[in-house]
Structure formats: C-alpha cells, structure tokens
Amino acid sequence: MSLDLPPVAPAVTAELVQGLTPRLRKRLDAGITKLAGRPSVREGDTVRIAVDDDTHLELHAPGGTVTSTDAIRCGCLLAPDCLHRAAAASAAPIAEPDSEPEPEPEPEPEPQSQSQSQSQSPPNAGPASVGEDAPGTPDTQSASPTEPELPTPDQRAAAQAMYDAAAAVLEAGTDGAGAVLQAELLRAAHSARISGLPRIAASAVSVVTQLRAARGSDPAYRLAELTAALREVLVTAHRLPGSTGPELATLRGTARQPYAPDGSLRLYGLFSEPVLTATGYAGAVTWTADAEGRLYTVSDVVPGGPGRAVGAADRAVRIGDTALTHRELSRAGLAVSGATVSPTGRLGAGAGVRAVRASGAAWREDPLAGLWELPVTDQVSRALTGGDGLLFLDVTLIGTVREAAGDCLLAACDGLTLRLSAAHDHPALPYRDNLRLLSAAPGTRLRVVARLDPSPLPRALLLATDHPRDPGTHLDLGLDRLQHADLPAPAMAPAGSPPAPDEAPLHLLRRRVHQAASAGRRVLAFPGDSATDSRRLGRHGLACAGDLLDELHSAAADRSRDVFGRLVPADINRFARAWLAAAHYTEEVDRSLCAAAWGADPALPPAP
C-alpha cells in the first residue's frame, strides 16, 4: 500500500465493511488495490485522496488515529455506504488501543505476585503489553470465596465469535482471507476487548496484520508468525469458555502493565537491541542488570519504520532527568530513585522517578560477569518456562552452515555445537552483515548475549557480543557495524565439523500446518495418500503425529451431500479443531526437542 494513511480503529473498519451491500463486498479487495494508485495529500490531521477527477475521500485523524466512521468522508453519490470509505479503512494500518505508558502505583495494595508468560520476541515491542486492566475495562463476574471465577456470558459469546471468525480465515487461507474476512476478525477483536478480553483481541489484530502483509507481498511477512498468531487466537478462544480461576485470568489477559514501587536501583548497562515489528512499531530496548543479576529494560517503541529502529538508539532515554541515549546506557550505568517496575522488568518513567548517570561495568567484571556463570541448561530451562528468553554464553566460533533460510554461524558452547542466527532479517539492521563477518574468524572466543530460538537443534538469535579485539567493550549487533579491522587473525577452529543432524520427521506434520494457514483447507483436500507420511512418523515414535496428520487430511476432505446429491458446506469447525490440535502438538514437541538438544528439562524451573 503506497498511501500514507493514518491508523484506523478496528471497530471503524468492521462497521464500514458491514454496511456494504453483498455486491460491493465482492468488489472490496479490488477497490483497495485501485485506491492504492490514487494521489493523496496530507494536511495536518487530514489525509485527502483523489478517487477521481470529481470525487475526493477524506480521513480525519485528530490525535493521529481515526476513531469513528464519521471521520472518513467521501464525496461520491453512494456515500456514506460507498465502497471508497470501506476500502480506505481496510487499507489503513490498524490502530492499537490507547494505553498509558505508566499508571501511578496505588499505595495501599501490595504488588501482585501472579506470574505471567512472555513470548520469545523482543520485549515491549508494542503498546499491547501485559499488565493491569485499563480504565473502562468492563468488570468481570465476581465470584464467592468458595466458588472459582467463571467467564461472563459476554466473554463466552465473544470467544465463540472469535473462534468462528478465525476458523473462517483458516478455511480460506491468506489468498482467500480478503478485506471482508479481515473485517469480521476485527469486529470479533472489538467485541472481545469491550468484553474484557484484551489478550485474544490483540492476537486477532496481529493475525489481520500478518494477513495484510502476506497479501501485500511485504518482505517482512513470515508464514511461521502468521501460523503462531492464528494458533494463539484459536487456542485461547477454545479454552476460555471452560476456564476458571488463575487460568481464566491468564486467558483474559490485561490491557496494560502495572508498575509497582521498587525503591532505589543501581543498574549496569548490558546491551541495546532495535525493535522493528510487522505491526508497524519501531524503536529500541536497552537491557540493564542490578548487582543481584535481575534484569530491567528501558523501552522506546512507538509507531514507525526501519529508520526509527536504526535511529532510536541515539535518542535520549525517557526515564527521570537523564540525558543518556540508549546506546550510551548500554555501556554505562544508571542510579534510579523512586523506581517503578512492571512484572516484566520494564522501568517506569513516572513523574516521581529520578535517574542520573553512573559508572558501568564490563561484561567480564562484577556484577555482570555473574550472568555468564549460570549453567547453560538452567538458562534454557528458564527461557522455556516463561523467562525473558536471554542466554548468556561463552562460545568459540567454528564457521558456517547453510540452511534454507540462509547461513548460520556455528559455535562451540559447553560441549554443544550451537547455531547462531540473525535476530532480524531487515537489511536496514546490520545483524546479518555482522554475522557474515564473524564467520570469517573461526577459532575466536567470544562472550555473547543471545535469545533462545526453540528448535530441535541448539539454536539462538545473536543479539550482542564482546569486541573480538577488545573484550572490555561490547557490540550491539543490531545497531553497531563490525569492520574487517575489528576481526583478529583466524585461529585454529575446533577440529571436526558438526555431523548431519538426525532429526525426527516432525516437518511432515508442521509443513501441513503451515500449508493450511497459507492456502486454506482446500490445499489439504486434494486427493492424496497421507498413509506414507503417517507410517514414517510412527516409525520414529511419533504415532500421535501420524494420527493428527490423518485427521487433518480427513477433516479437510470431508464433504457430505444432501438428499438431492448436492455438496453441503464444509465443516470448518472440524477442520479448525484438527488444525489446532496439530499446531499445538508441533509446538509442544518442538519445545521438548529444544530442551533435549540443550540437555535441559522443559518442565522444571532452573535451580535458584
């Protein structure tokens, strides 16, 4: 989409698409494509598009976001129920719900101790972060002390509507999930949010964003990310109606992070990483640690593109009165008084917070050196059981290995052959260029920070490393660029090359899961024999995977006929259940195989 349109609230898009006649709905996708080629001009909070020589379309976005249908006006004869308004809303970015950066903590209640899960993506990568309910969130059903809390009728209805909308998207695939199906999913997301289900609402918006990226041939689109987002929507909608107590609270999610007082903190900079998301957010996150090894983050992530991701590291840290940039903080220290901290370790920037620059510490000096002393298996267990996903490793570079997605850097680590990949593939970020240079220095010993990448092989995403020639400094590989002069002379690499991995053929099931998310139910409904793949899975001890594969193909091909011999509509709910079971199984097996590859226990937290 070439137009520079302001973000539009999901409810606005859903309402405009619903107001179209069936004939106009069929033309909506073509209307979006046609609108993309029309000239536009921005004047303050208004974007004006020339639909033709005599007709103009206006989007009014006070505050930067279109929040009502009246803010999109068209001069054509069919307005207000015209195709142009719905096409503009469907083509515009999806507005995230308003969220305060940090609510002032209440003095009376004690901080909640409920644990919350984290994803493996960079933290604070958007405003839809986990935290306390935002003002205006509907009160949930109260429960007596002797009865567990149950979802409200509105929440059950919202979950069912979300499941139906997501199942329809899965049935159609990316090619068939046009603006109409996307609007239905956005409508379900709006209903979920006003019913007090922000977690599933945010996941649904992520699915729509991925669908638009796929249909628009966006190079940032990743099929695996669409599959994960769609699985998250379906599994949450499936589990929520029958959940109670703590499980229900987790599935509901919360609209923003609570910030609790944490007194005075003495922090030491670790590294900074750029953030560039497919949902249109960019910035930087700087990681710090205190003397006990607890990790804290300072985040600056707002709507933006690659340019902001590259330049955010040189912006001033927004906490207290400090003038440090993110790049400087990653190598210096910070003394904070009146600190407020979220459950995920994000530092607040409230009015009562004071911060000044302090001395930092090198990675091989106390207190930061202690982060690398924790056994690797314990670090992996922590990452697999809801930790921050970071690994602090001492490695020796070996060389490279070619994979389908590109070359990986091989390194020896604690008796394992580790595969280090780029944390982000965007060419504006120097991750991949830096990995290519590091691969030219086999035998080099490095202390690195990486993020666990669940895989049947030991794999991690490389974020930062100490300087190859000066171990007293470090390089943020997403922000700093290595030069050939920074590399030492190649040393003797560890003898031998890694043997070819003998992987269980789980890809036979995973490939079908991804194919269904991409091309829809029909791609698995073609005549064929899945028995060969099922038998192969069974020979490798994956009999359950074979059964799931058979059920997935059977559900896709299940078409019955009425008494007149006519085909009746396919049972998309059966197919959605079969797909969800297969997607959940592959995720759990991948998690177990990842733990086994590192020698960790995925079911147990790390030793204190």
C-alpha positions as CSV (number, residue, x, y, z in Angstrom):
1,M,0.0,0.0,0.0
2,S,1.6,3.2,-1.2
3,L,-0.8,5.6,0.6
4,D,0.3,7.3,3.8
5,L,-2.9,6.7,5.8
6,P,-3.4,7.2,9.5
7,P,-4.2,4.2,11.7
8,V,-7.9,3.3,11.8
9,A,-9.6,1.7,14.9
10,P,-10.7,-1.9,14.3
11,A,-14.3,-1.2,15.1
12,V,-14.4,1.5,12.4
13,T,-13.2,-0.8,9.7
14,A,-15.6,-3.6,10.8
15,E,-18.6,-1.2,10.8
16,L,-17.8,0.3,7.4
17,V,-17.4,-3.2,5.8
18,Q,-20.5,-4.5,7.4
19,G,-22.5,-1.6,5.9
20,L,-21.7,-2.6,2.4
21,T,-24.1,-4.4,0.2
22,P,-23.2,-8.0,-0.9
23,R,-22.4,-6.7,-4.3
24,L,-19.9,-4.1,-3.0
25,R,-18.3,-6.6,-0.6
26,K,-17.3,-8.7,-3.6
27,R,-15.6,-5.7,-5.1
28,L,-13.9,-4.5,-1.9
29,D,-10.4,-6.1,-2.5
30,A,-10.3,-4.7,-6.0
31,G,-11.3,-1.3,-4.6
32,I,-8.4,-1.4,-2.1
33,T,-6.0,-2.1,-4.9
34,K,-7.4,0.7,-7.1
35,L,-7.3,3.2,-4.2
36,A,-3.6,2.5,-3.7
37,G,-2.8,4.0,-7.0
38,R,-4.6,7.3,-6.4
39,P,-2.8,10.5,-5.4
40,S,-3.2,11.7,-1.9
41,V,-2.1,14.7,0.2
42,R,-1.8,15.2,4.0
43,E,-2.8,18.5,5.6
44,G,-2.4,18.4,9.3
45,D,-4.7,15.7,10.7
46,T,-6.5,15.2,7.4
47,V,-5.5,12.9,4.5
48,R,-7.3,13.7,1.2
49,I,-7.4,11.1,-1.6
50,A,-8.5,11.9,-5.1
51,V,-10.7,9.0,-6.0
52,D,-11.3,10.5,-9.5
53,D,-11.3,14.0,-11.0
54,D,-14.5,15.0,-9.3
55,T,-14.5,12.9,-6.1
56,H,-12.4,13.1,-3.0
57,L,-12.1,10.9,0.1
58,E,-11.0,12.4,3.4
59,L,-9.8,10.7,6.6
60,H,-9.7,12.9,9.7
61,A,-7.4,11.6,12.4
62,P,-7.3,14.0,15.4
63,G,-4.5,12.8,17.6
64,G,-3.2,10.6,14.8
65,T,-5.9,8.0,14.7
66,V,-9.3,7.6,13.0
67,T,-11.7,6.6,15.8
68,S,-15.1,7.0,14.3
69,T,-16.9,6.2,11.0
70,D,-17.8,9.9,10.6
71,A,-14.1,10.7,10.4
72,I,-14.0,9.1,6.9
73,R,-16.0,11.1,4.4
74,C,-16.5,10.6,0.7
75,G,-18.0,12.9,-2.0
76,C,-19.4,10.1,-4.2
77,L,-23.1,9.6,-4.9
78,L,-23.2,6.3,-2.9
79,A,-21.8,7.8,0.3
80,P,-22.0,7.1,3.2
81,D,-22.4,3.4,2.3
82,C,-19.9,3.5,-0.5
83,L,-17.0,1.3,-1.3
84,H,-14.4,4.0,-1.0
85,R,-14.8,4.6,2.7
86,A,-14.6,0.8,3.5
87,A,-11.6,0.4,1.1
88,A,-9.7,3.3,2.8
89,A,-10.3,1.9,6.3
90,S,-9.3,-1.6,5.1
91,A,-6.1,-0.3,3.5
92,A,-5.0,1.8,6.5
93,P,-2.9,0.5,9.4
94,I,-4.7,-1.0,12.4
95,A,-4.8,1.4,15.4
96,E,-3.7,-0.1,18.7
97,P,-5.9,0.7,21.7
98,D,-4.8,3.6,23.8
99,S,-2.6,2.6,26.8
100,E,-0.9,4.7,29.4
101,P,2.9,4.4,29.5
102,E,2.8,4.0,33.2
103,P,-0.1,4.4,35.7
104,E,0.9,5.8,39.1
105,P,1.1,2.9,41.5
106,E,-1.6,2.7,44.2
107,P,0.0,3.0,47.7
108,E,-2.4,0.7,49.6
109,P,-2.4,-2.7,47.7
110,E,0.6,-4.9,47.7
111,P,2.1,-5.8,44.3
112,Q,0.5,-8.8,42.7
113,S,2.7,-12.0,42.6
114,Q,0.8,-13.7,39.8
115,S,3.3,-14.9,37.2
116,Q,2.8,-14.0,33.5
117,S,4.2,-15.7,30.5
118,Q,6.4,-13.9,28.0
119,S,7.0,-14.6,24.3
120,Q,10.4,-15.0,22.7
121,S,10.0,-11.8,20.7
122,P,11.8,-8.6,21.8
123,P,10.1,-7.2,24.9
124,N,7.8,-4.1,24.9
125,A,7.5,-4.4,21.1
126,G,4.2,-2.6,21.1
127,P,1.6,-1.0,23.3
128,A,-0.4,-4.1,23.8
129,S,1.7,-5.3,26.7
130,V,0.6,-7.4,29.6
131,G,-0.4,-5.5,32.7
132,E,-3.3,-4.4,34.8
133,D,-6.7,-3.6,33.2
134,A,-7.0,-0.2,31.6
135,P,-9.7,2.2,32.9
136,G,-13.0,1.4,31.4
137,T,-12.5,-2.3,31.1
138,P,-15.8,-4.0,32.0
139,D,-15.9,-5.6,35.4
140,T,-15.7,-9.3,35.3
141,Q,-18.1,-11.6,37.1
142,S,-17.4,-11.7,40.8
143,A,-17.0,-15.0,42.5
144,S,-17.6,-16.0,46.0
145,P,-14.7,-17.2,48.1
146,T,-15.9,-20.9,47.8
147,E,-16.6,-20.8,44.0
148,P,-14.0,-20.3,41.3
149,E,-14.4,-17.3,39.0
150,L,-16.1,-18.1,35.7
151,P,-16.2,-16.2,32.4
152,T,-19.2,-13.9,31.9
153,P,-21.8,-14.7,29.3
154,D,-20.5,-11.8,27.2
155,Q,-17.0,-13.2,27.3
156,R,-18.2,-16.7,26.2
157,A,-20.1,-15.1,23.3
158,A,-17.0,-13.0,22.3
159,A,-14.8,-16.1,22.5
160,Q,-17.2,-18.1,20.3
161,A,-17.4,-15.2,17.8
162,M,-13.6,-15.0,17.7
163,Y,-13.3,-18.8,17.1
164,D,-15.8,-18.7,14.2
165,A,-14.0,-15.7,12.6
166,A,-10.6,-17.3,13.0
167,A,-11.9,-20.6,11.7
168,A,-13.2,-18.9,8.6
169,V,-9.8,-17.3,8.0
170,L,-8.1,-20.6,8.4
171,E,-10.6,-22.2,5.9
172,A,-9.9,-19.6,3.3
173,G,-6.1,-19.2,3.8
174,T,-4.2,-16.0,3.0
175,D,-5.3,-15.9,-0.6
176,G,-9.0,-16.1,0.3
177,A,-8.9,-14.0,3.5
178,G,-9.6,-10.7,1.9
179,A,-10.9,-7.5,3.5
180,V,-14.3,-8.9,4.3
181,L,-13.0,-11.8,6.4
182,Q,-10.4,-9.5,8.0
183,A,-13.2,-7.1,9.0
184,E,-15.1,-9.9,10.6
185,L,-12.0,-10.8,12.6
186,L,-11.5,-7.1,13.6
187,R,-15.2,-7.0,14.7
188,A,-14.6,-10.0,16.9
189,A,-11.5,-8.3,18.3
190,H,-13.5,-5.2,19.2
191,S,-16.2,-7.3,20.9
192,A,-13.5,-9.2,22.8
193,R,-11.9,-6.0,24.0
194,I,-15.0,-4.4,25.3
195,S,-15.9,-7.7,27.0
196,G,-12.6,-7.6,29.0
197,L,-10.5,-10.0,26.8
198,P,-7.6,-7.9,25.7
199,R,-5.2,-10.8,25.1
200,I,-7.3,-12.5,22.4
201,A,-8.2,-9.1,20.9
202,A,-4.5,-8.2,20.4
203,S,-3.8,-11.7,18.9
204,A,-6.6,-11.2,16.4
205,V,-5.3,-7.8,15.3
206,S,-1.9,-9.5,14.9
207,V,-3.5,-12.1,12.6
208,V,-5.1,-9.4,10.4
209,T,-1.7,-7.5,10.2
210,Q,0.0,-10.7,9.1
211,L,-2.7,-11.4,6.5
212,R,-2.3,-7.9,5.0
213,A,1.5,-8.4,4.9
214,A,1.1,-11.7,3.1
215,R,-1.4,-10.4,0.6
216,G,0.6,-7.3,0.0
217,S,3.9,-9.2,-0.6
218,D,5.5,-7.4,2.3
219,P,9.1,-8.7,2.7
220,A,8.7,-8.7,6.5
221,Y,5.9,-11.3,6.3
222,R,6.8,-14.7,7.8
223,L,4.4,-17.7,7.5
224,A,5.6,-19.0,10.8
225,E,4.5,-15.8,12.5
226,L,1.0,-16.0,10.9
227,T,0.7,-19.6,12.0
228,A,1.7,-18.8,15.6
229,A,-0.8,-15.8,15.8
230,L,-3.6,-17.9,14.3
231,R,-2.9,-20.7,16.7
232,E,-2.9,-18.3,19.6
233,V,-6.3,-16.9,18.7
234,L,-7.9,-20.4,18.2
235,V,-6.4,-22.0,21.4
236,T,-7.4,-19.0,23.6
237,A,-10.9,-18.9,22.2
238,H,-11.2,-22.7,22.6
239,R,-10.0,-22.8,26.2
240,L,-11.6,-19.6,27.6
241,P,-15.3,-20.7,27.9
242,G,-14.4,-23.6,30.2
243,S,-11.6,-22.0,32.2
244,T,-11.7,-20.9,35.8
245,G,-9.6,-19.1,38.4
246,P,-6.0,-18.3,37.5
247,E,-6.2,-20.0,34.1
248,L,-9.1,-17.6,33.2
249,A,-7.2,-14.6,34.4
250,T,-4.3,-15.6,32.1
251,L,-6.5,-16.2,29.1
252,R,-8.3,-12.9,29.6
253,G,-5.0,-11.0,29.7
254,T,-4.8,-7.4,30.7
255,A,-4.7,-4.2,28.8
256,R,-1.5,-2.6,30.3
257,Q,1.3,-3.3,32.7
258,P,1.1,-2.4,36.3
259,Y,4.1,-0.6,37.8
260,A,5.0,-1.3,41.4
261,P,7.3,0.8,43.5
262,D,10.8,-0.7,43.7
263,G,12.8,1.9,45.7
264,S,16.3,2.8,44.6
265,L,18.1,0.8,41.9
266,R,21.7,0.7,40.8
267,L,21.8,-0.6,37.3
268,Y,24.5,-1.6,34.9
269,G,24.0,-1.4,31.1
270,L,24.1,-4.7,29.2
271,F,23.2,-4.1,25.6
272,S,20.6,-2.5,23.3
273,E,18.6,-4.1,20.6
274,P,16.5,-2.4,17.9
275,V,12.8,-3.3,17.6
276,L,11.1,-3.5,14.2
277,T,7.7,-5.3,14.2
278,A,5.4,-6.3,11.4
279,T,2.6,-4.4,13.1
280,G,4.3,-1.0,12.4
281,Y,6.2,-0.3,15.6
282,A,9.9,0.5,15.9
283,G,12.4,1.7,18.4
284,A,14.9,0.3,20.8
285,V,15.1,-1.6,24.1
286,T,18.1,-1.4,26.4
287,W,18.7,-4.1,28.9
288,T,20.3,-3.5,32.3
289,A,21.0,-5.5,35.4
290,D,21.4,-4.8,39.1
291,A,24.1,-6.2,41.4
292,E,22.0,-9.4,42.0
293,G,21.6,-10.2,38.3
294,R,18.0,-9.1,38.0
295,L,17.2,-7.7,34.5
296,Y,15.5,-4.5,33.8
297,T,14.6,-2.8,30.5
298,V,14.2,0.7,29.2
299,S,12.0,0.8,26.2
300,D,11.3,3.4,23.5
301,V,8.9,1.8,21.0
302,V,6.3,3.7,19.1
303,P,4.7,3.6,15.6
304,G,7.4,3.9,13.0
305,G,9.5,2.1,10.4
306,P,13.1,0.9,9.8
307,G,14.5,4.4,10.0
308,R,13.3,4.8,13.5
309,A,14.6,1.4,14.6
310,V,18.0,2.4,13.4
311,G,18.0,5.9,14.9
312,A,16.2,5.1,18.2
313,A,19.4,4.0,19.9
314,D,20.7,7.6,19.7
315,R,17.6,9.1,21.3
316,A,17.6,10.1,25.0
317,V,16.4,7.5,27.5
318,R,13.0,8.5,28.7
319,I,13.4,8.0,32.5
320,G,14.0,10.7,35.1
321,D,16.2,13.6,34.1
322,T,18.9,11.5,32.5
323,A,20.4,12.7,29.2
324,L,21.8,9.3,28.3
325,T,20.9,7.7,24.9
326,H,20.1,4.0,24.6
327,R,23.5,3.4,23.1
328,E,25.3,5.1,25.9
329,L,23.2,3.5,28.6
330,S,24.1,0.0,27.3
331,R,27.7,0.8,28.2
332,A,27.2,2.9,31.3
333,G,25.2,2.7,34.4
334,L,22.1,4.3,36.0
335,A,21.2,5.3,39.5
336,V,17.4,5.4,39.9
337,S,15.4,6.6,42.9
338,G,11.7,6.2,43.3
339,A,11.8,3.4,40.7
340,T,8.6,1.8,39.4
341,V,8.9,-1.6,37.7
342,S,6.4,-3.8,35.7
343,P,6.2,-7.6,36.2
344,T,8.2,-8.0,33.0
345,G,11.1,-5.8,34.3
346,R,10.3,-2.7,32.4
347,L,11.3,0.5,34.2
348,G,8.6,3.2,34.5
349,A,9.0,6.8,33.7
350,G,6.5,8.4,36.1
351,A,6.7,11.9,37.5
352,G,8.2,10.6,40.7
353,V,11.1,8.7,39.1
354,R,14.6,10.2,39.3
355,A,17.6,8.9,37.4
356,V,21.2,10.0,36.9
357,R,24.1,8.6,35.0
358,A,26.5,6.3,36.9
359,S,29.5,4.2,36.1
360,G,29.0,1.0,34.2
361,A,30.8,-2.4,34.2
362,A,32.3,-4.6,31.5
363,W,30.8,-8.0,30.9
364,R,33.8,-9.7,32.4
365,E,33.6,-7.6,35.6
366,D,31.4,-7.9,38.6
367,P,28.4,-7.8,38.9
368,L,27.7,-8.5,35.2
369,A,30.1,-11.4,35.0
370,G,27.7,-13.4,37.2
371,L,25.2,-13.6,34.4
372,W,27.5,-15.9,32.4
373,E,28.2,-18.2,35.4
374,L,24.7,-19.7,35.4
375,P,24.8,-23.2,33.7
376,V,23.6,-23.1,30.2
377,T,21.0,-25.8,30.9
378,D,19.5,-23.7,33.7
379,Q,19.3,-20.7,31.4
380,V,17.5,-22.7,28.7
381,S,15.1,-24.1,31.3
382,R,14.4,-20.6,32.5
383,A,13.7,-19.4,28.9
384,L,11.4,-22.4,28.2
385,T,9.3,-21.8,31.4
386,G,8.4,-18.2,31.0
387,G,11.7,-16.4,31.4
388,D,13.0,-13.5,29.4
389,G,14.5,-15.8,26.7
390,L,18.0,-14.4,27.0
391,L,21.1,-16.6,27.1
392,F,24.5,-15.5,28.3
393,L,27.0,-17.8,26.6
394,D,30.8,-18.2,26.2
395,V,31.4,-19.5,22.7
396,T,34.2,-20.4,20.2
397,L,33.4,-19.7,16.6
398,I,33.6,-22.6,14.2
399,G,32.3,-21.5,10.8
400,T,29.0,-21.5,9.0
401,V,26.4,-24.0,7.9
402,R,24.0,-23.4,5.0
403,E,20.3,-23.6,5.8
404,A,17.1,-22.9,3.8
405,A,16.7,-19.5,5.4
406,G,20.4,-18.6,4.9
407,D,23.8,-19.3,6.5
408,C,24.0,-19.8,10.3
409,L,27.1,-19.1,12.4
410,L,28.4,-22.2,14.1
411,A,29.9,-22.0,17.6
412,A,31.1,-24.5,20.2
413,C,29.4,-23.8,23.6
414,D,29.5,-26.0,26.7
415,G,30.1,-29.2,24.7
416,L,27.4,-28.3,22.2
417,T,27.5,-27.2,18.6
418,L,25.4,-24.1,18.6
419,R,23.7,-22.4,15.6
420,L,23.6,-18.6,15.9
421,S,21.2,-16.8,13.5
422,A,20.4,-13.1,12.9
423,A,17.8,-11.7,15.2
424,H,16.2,-9.7,12.4
425,D,16.5,-10.0,8.6
426,H,15.7,-6.4,7.6
427,P,18.5,-5.0,5.5
428,A,18.4,-1.7,7.4
429,L,19.7,-3.6,10.5
430,P,23.2,-4.8,10.5
431,Y,22.6,-8.2,12.1
432,R,23.2,-10.4,9.1
433,D,26.2,-8.4,7.9
434,N,27.8,-8.7,11.3
435,L,27.3,-12.5,11.4
436,R,28.9,-12.8,8.0
437,L,32.0,-11.0,9.2
438,L,32.2,-13.1,12.4
439,S,32.1,-16.3,10.3
440,A,35.4,-15.2,8.8
441,A,37.1,-15.5,12.2
442,P,36.9,-19.2,13.2
443,G,38.5,-20.1,16.5
444,T,37.7,-16.7,18.0
445,R,36.4,-16.9,21.6
446,L,33.5,-14.6,22.4
447,R,31.1,-13.8,25.2
448,V,27.7,-13.3,23.7
449,V,24.1,-12.5,24.6
450,A,21.5,-14.4,22.5
451,R,17.8,-15.2,22.6
452,L,16.7,-18.8,22.6
453,D,15.2,-19.9,19.3
454,P,13.2,-23.1,20.1
455,S,14.4,-25.8,17.6
456,P,15.3,-29.5,17.6
457,L,18.9,-28.3,17.4
458,P,20.7,-25.9,19.8
459,R,19.9,-22.6,18.2
460,A,19.8,-18.9,19.3
461,L,19.4,-15.5,17.9
462,L,22.6,-13.5,18.3
463,L,22.0,-10.0,19.9
464,A,25.3,-8.7,21.2
465,T,28.9,-9.8,21.6
466,D,32.1,-8.5,23.2
467,H,34.5,-6.9,20.8
468,P,36.7,-9.6,19.1
469,R,39.9,-7.5,19.7
470,D,38.9,-5.7,22.9
471,P,37.0,-7.9,25.4
472,G,36.5,-4.9,27.6
473,T,33.8,-3.5,25.3
474,H,30.9,-5.0,23.5
475,L,29.0,-4.6,20.3
476,D,25.2,-4.4,19.8
477,L,24.9,-6.4,16.6
478,G,21.6,-4.8,15.6
479,L,23.0,-1.2,15.9
480,D,26.8,-1.4,15.5
481,R,28.6,-2.5,12.4
482,L,31.7,-4.6,12.5
483,Q,34.6,-3.9,10.2
484,H,37.3,-6.2,8.9
485,A,39.8,-4.4,11.1
486,D,37.8,-5.4,14.2
487,L,38.5,-9.1,13.5
488,P,41.5,-11.0,14.8
489,A,43.6,-13.3,12.7
490,P,41.8,-16.6,12.2
491,A,42.7,-19.0,14.9
492,M,42.6,-22.8,14.9
493,A,38.9,-23.8,14.9
494,P,37.7,-26.8,16.9
495,A,38.5,-29.9,15.0
496,G,35.8,-31.6,13.0
497,S,32.5,-30.4,11.6
498,P,29.1,-31.0,13.1
499,P,27.5,-34.2,12.0
500,A,24.4,-34.1,9.9
501,P,21.5,-33.9,12.3
502,D,19.3,-37.0,12.6
503,E,16.0,-35.2,13.2
504,A,12.6,-36.7,13.8
505,P,10.5,-36.1,10.7
506,L,8.1,-33.7,12.5
507,H,8.3,-31.4,9.5
508,L,5.8,-33.8,7.8
509,L,3.1,-32.5,10.1
510,R,4.4,-29.0,10.5
511,R,4.5,-28.5,6.8
512,R,0.8,-29.3,6.5
513,V,0.0,-26.9,9.4
514,H,1.8,-24.1,7.6
515,Q,0.2,-25.0,4.2
516,A,-3.2,-24.8,5.7
517,A,-2.6,-21.4,7.2
518,S,-1.2,-20.2,3.9
519,A,-3.5,-21.8,1.3
520,G,-6.6,-22.8,3.4
521,R,-8.4,-26.0,3.8
522,R,-8.6,-26.8,0.1
523,V,-4.9,-27.4,-0.3
524,L,-5.2,-30.4,2.0
525,A,-8.4,-31.6,0.5
526,F,-7.0,-32.7,-2.8
527,P,-6.9,-36.5,-3.4
528,G,-3.7,-38.0,-2.0
529,D,-2.4,-40.6,0.4
530,S,-1.1,-39.4,3.7
531,A,-0.5,-43.0,4.9
532,T,3.1,-43.0,3.9
533,D,3.9,-39.9,6.0
534,S,1.9,-41.3,8.9
535,R,3.9,-44.6,8.8
536,R,7.1,-42.7,8.7
537,L,6.1,-40.6,11.7
538,G,5.1,-43.8,13.5
539,R,8.5,-45.5,12.8
540,H,10.2,-42.6,14.6
541,G,8.0,-42.9,17.7
542,L,5.6,-40.1,16.6
543,A,2.4,-42.2,16.3
544,C,0.3,-39.3,17.7
545,A,1.7,-37.0,15.0
546,G,0.7,-39.6,12.4
547,D,-2.9,-39.7,13.8
548,L,-3.1,-35.9,13.8
549,L,-1.9,-35.8,10.2
550,D,-4.5,-38.3,9.1
551,E,-7.3,-36.4,10.9
552,L,-6.1,-33.1,9.4
553,H,-6.4,-34.5,5.9
554,S,-9.7,-36.3,6.6
555,A,-11.2,-33.1,8.1
556,A,-10.1,-31.1,5.0
557,A,-11.6,-33.5,2.6
558,D,-14.8,-34.1,4.5
559,R,-17.6,-33.0,2.2
560,S,-21.1,-34.6,2.5
561,R,-24.1,-34.3,0.2
562,D,-27.7,-33.5,0.9
563,V,-30.7,-35.8,-0.1
564,F,-30.5,-34.3,-3.6
565,G,-26.8,-35.1,-4.0
566,R,-25.6,-31.6,-3.7
567,L,-22.4,-30.8,-1.8
568,V,-23.2,-29.2,1.6
569,P,-20.8,-26.6,3.0
570,A,-17.6,-28.0,4.6
571,D,-17.5,-28.4,8.4
572,I,-14.9,-25.7,9.0
573,N,-15.2,-26.2,12.8
574,R,-14.0,-29.8,12.5
575,F,-11.1,-28.7,10.3
576,A,-10.2,-25.9,12.7
577,R,-10.1,-28.3,15.6
578,A,-7.9,-30.8,13.7
579,W,-5.6,-27.9,12.6
580,L,-5.4,-26.6,16.2
581,A,-4.6,-30.0,17.6
582,A,-1.8,-30.4,15.0
583,A,-0.4,-26.9,15.6
584,H,-0.4,-27.3,19.4
585,Y,1.3,-30.7,19.1
586,T,4.1,-29.5,16.9
587,E,4.7,-26.5,19.2
588,E,5.0,-28.7,22.3
589,V,7.2,-31.3,20.6
590,D,9.4,-28.6,19.3
591,R,9.7,-27.3,22.9
592,S,10.6,-30.7,24.2
593,L,13.1,-31.3,21.4
594,C,14.7,-28.0,22.1
595,A,15.1,-28.8,25.7
596,A,16.6,-32.2,24.9
597,A,19.1,-30.6,22.4
598,W,20.4,-28.3,25.2
599,G,20.2,-31.0,27.9
600,A,17.6,-29.0,29.8
601,D,14.4,-30.0,31.5
602,P,11.4,-28.1,29.9
603,A,9.1,-28.9,32.8
604,L,11.2,-27.6,35.7
605,P,12.3,-24.1,36.5
606,P,16.1,-23.5,36.9
607,A,17.7,-24.1,40.2
608,P,18.0,-20.9,42.3
